[in-house]
Amino acid sequence: MSIFDGMNISGSALTSNRFKMDVVSSNLANADTTRARLNENGEWEPYRRKVALQEPKGQRFDALLKKAMGNQDSEGNGVRISRVVEDQTPFKQVYNPSHPDANEDGYVAMPNVDPLKEMIDLMSTTRTYEANVTALNASKGMLMKALEIGR
C-alpha cells in the first residue's frame, strides 16, 4: 500500500462528486425545458432527468473483504462514475392550453425533474464532497507530520 493511496482515493471521490453536482445542476437548469430532443417520430420530447451512477474502481468490496480476512494486503482504488442514465419516470402533464407545446387537450408534457429531489441530491453530494476534502486534508496533515519527524 502506497503512502499516497488515501489521497488518491479522496481525489477520485472529489472528481466523482463534482461530476454528480454537474449532472444535478443540469437537471435543475432544464426543469422547464419542453423541447430537449426529437424522438423517433420527429416530435419534441421534454428534458429527461439524468442520474450519475458511481461504482468502486478496481475490485469490489467483497473481494477486498476476503483479502483482508486472509491477512493479505488489500487496498481500495477509489470510486468512479460508471455511467449516466436517464430517469424513465413519466413526464408530468400540466394543463396550459396557451403553451406552444400543448396537445389538443391543452396539456403540456413537462420534464420529470423534481426540484426538491434535485436539491436534496445536491446537498447530499455537497456534504460528501466536503467530507472527502476533510479526509484529504487529514492525509496531507499526516504526511506533513511524518516529514517533520525526519528533521
Secondary structure, DSSP 8 states (H G I E B T S, - for coil): --TTHHHHHHHHHHHHHHHHHHHHHHHHHTTT-S-SEE-TTS-EE----EEEEEEESSS-HHHHHHHHHTT-------EEEEEEEE-----EEEE-TTSTT--TTSEEEE-S--HHHHHHHHHHHHHHHHHHHHHHHHHHHHHHHHHHHT-
